[in-house]
Amino acid sequence: MLVLKKIIAAVLVLASLAASVFALSLCRSVTRSAEHSTPDAEAEATAAAEGFFACLRARDFAGAYGYLANYSSLGLETPPEDEISLLYWNAAQDAWAFSVDAGYERNGALLEKRAACRRLDLSAVSDAVGAEVRAILARRVDEARLRSEIYNADGSYREDVAYAALLEATQTVLRDTAPYQYDQRVTLTLSRAEDGWRIEADAALISALTSGAVRR
């Protein structure tokens, strides 16, 4: 039970990637224009979307947030302190890959562009880590000379043994995340500001950027 709780906690702590999203008090700084879409408008909106993703790939979070209309931060720049959570954090961001579709749709004063965000399947990762933890603990039991090396007096796993197994399992599974990656399709909504187009970050985009750890 302790091991499973730690597995779940390690996955959920990835939510610290964007924990500040819900706590931030933000103001809209964008003034929307009712002007008609033009080829230049589409090109500018595409450039804004591609610029946002390029900054994320470069880990230039300040630059990326400059492309957002409704958030000053998504918390993506603040890594967790826990070693296991940091492994998930790095794996999620290392998996990032983005593409922006050609074309757009008009929605009143807004432009909508389709894009793809590569992310991790945290449920699959968690299952793989859990299986690896069980295998590691089974080996530890076989290798132990004394029961007290593995178990507490009440029969539960010692915390240091469980944590070491979870750390090793997480490192093993996240060494190659390709089997756990997939592209999530999102619609980017862009609004016109005085100095260009800005992205209205929504739940789908936030979920994609945090590998589903944060949903609204």
Secondary structure, 3 states (H helix, E strand, C coil): CHHHHHHHHHHHHHHHHCHHHCCCCCCCCCCCCCCCCCHHHHHHHHHHHHHHHHHHHCCCHHHHHCCECCCCCCCCCCCCCCHHHHHHHHHHHHCCCEEECCCCEEECCEEEEEEEEEEECHHHHHHHHHHHHHHHHHHHHHHCCCHHHCECCCCCECHHHHHHHHHHHHHHHHCCCHHHEEEEEEEEEEEEECCEEEECCCHHHHHHHCCCCCCC
